[in-house]
Each structure stands twice: as structure tokens, then as C-alpha cells.
Amino acid sequence: MSFHDDLKQQQPILYQILIKSFTSSKISHAFLLVGKNSGLAAHYIAKSLICSQEILACNQCNDCRRIDEHNYGDLIYFNGKDESIKKGSVEYIQEQFAKSSMEGKAKIYLLENIENSTPEAMNSLLKILEEPIAGVYAIFTCQNLSRVLPTIQSRCQVIQLLPSSKKLLKSQLINDDIPEDDINVLSELFDTYDECQPYIESELLEALKLEVFHFIEDLYCHRDNLVINVQTHLMKNHKDKEKVQLFLNMLVLGLRDLFHVKHSMSLTYPSFRSLYERVDDTDDEIVRKIDLVLNTEYLLNTNANVMLLIDSMMCKI
Ligand SMILES: [Zn+2]
């Protein structure tokens, strides 16, 4: 399978956003990708900005290859993974981009794991973003959105990546003879069979699956009941942080299904199909709701108050 098809299948939302903005030439000057393995997607955007072969990246031409090798004249690359990004690195970016282009195409700075930047570096980055220069693009990745300054987030197109599919894990789970929905959910949320094991045929998983179903049903069909049902049911029975996090992650998969059902793609919860078919929502709205839920989940990792966060999510959803 080509990388293109892979991206289309594994990151359909990212793919839709990119194809839409690149065909209409309304390309954001700053992207912030959120999620594990967002580096691959970040490089893909960088390649798409300079590749002359296709609308997005061809992944084969010399320019695409040089981006992957960090060997492209107008690409500056830093990664905060092992050592935090310092103010000096951001100043270097500013100096380089004040000079004229070396390759005659887009100039790109790609910073991975920007949450691991010093406060001074974050502030300098913000200054660059506040005065965008034509032809200069920022591509950032992070795993923890709550650690990125909201003022930086607001100047970027924030794209939440979805967990990648895991064929091997799926085949192991199929051997357990559990419902298809459960196989899908577990393989989406966990990386290894050992991590899944406590949840196989567990009451918690079944209960939370039902909560996801009711949440989506209330959200679209009985909106007035939503807040009260969340308070009296979900938050009463599953109020500790780990369970709420698991619920939010499972809810994201349900909301993503709404997107998938419209585009005839495979579902995480095939048993919810008749519910999904009753829902009428736009792609943009679904994406906004997914963002909101993912954001709430990220914020839960900090020491925030669970009830307050859920209340705030309920007001905005
Ligand atoms: Zn190319």
C-alpha cells in the first residue's frame, strides 16, 4: 500500500484537511500536530509544501527525499525529544529566514515535541508566529497539547492525529473470540496484548461502551438530557480519572465513526451503525467535537479537576 493510501486510511481527518487546503491554496502558515508518531505526518506536510510532483507529497522525488533526510536547504529541523528547544534555536530560525531562499520554494521550520521548549523559546516562537512572513511555514508536533501555550495554539492550525491501527494486535485479539467492537476499541487504545488483557470481557469496557452510545444518542437526539445524564450516570459511576480518560478516548472513536460512516469507511463500533445513521452533522463540526474531547483528555493528564473539566467540555460540545 502506498503511503498516500495509508495516510488516507489511518489519518482520514488529516488527509481531508490537507487535500482541502492544498487544492484551494489556502494553506495555513503554521501547523500543530498532536499525537504519538506525529513526526511522520509533520514531514509529510513539509514535503507537500515543496513537492512539485503531486498536490500533496509524492514521497519519491528528490525534494521529498531531502526533506526526510533533513538535507533540504530551506528546512530547519529541531526535536525537543532528547533536549529541550532553546531560545538560541528559535533565534537561529529567525536569522535564517531573514536571508533569501536557497531552494526558491517554501521555507519551513519543523519542530518536533515543542512542549519541550524553554519558556523563553516558546515566547520567541510566539513572536515569529505573530508576524508571519509569506512563504515561511511552521510545522510543530507535540504529544501534550496542554503544555503548549494557548497563544501558540491559537496561531496554528491544530490537527489531532488518531491512534494508528495495529494489525498484529488485532489478529491476537480475534483469537479471543470477543465482539468486533471490543477488538477495534482495544486495538485502537492500546499498543500491546498485555495492556489489553485486563479489559478483555471486562464489565468496565462494556459499561463504558454503553456510556459512549448514550452520550452520542443524547448529543444528537435528546440534547436536553445530555448534561443531566452525564452528571447522574457517567460521572456518578465512573468518576475516577482513569475511567473518565478511558471513556473520553472511547468517545473519540465513536465521534470518529460519525465521520467514517459519512465517508463509507470502516467503523470502530459497527454495532452502533443504526445510531450513526440517525445523526446529521457536518465534517467540520465533527472534527471540532473530536478536538474538544481530545483536548479535555489531555488536560486530565495535568492535575486538573475532573468534574470541572467535564463541565467545561459539556458547555462547549
Ligand atoms: Zn515529491
Residues whose N, C-alpha, C, O or C-beta is under 5 A from the ligand:
A	BS01	ZN	C51 Q53 A57 C58 N59 Q60 C61 C64
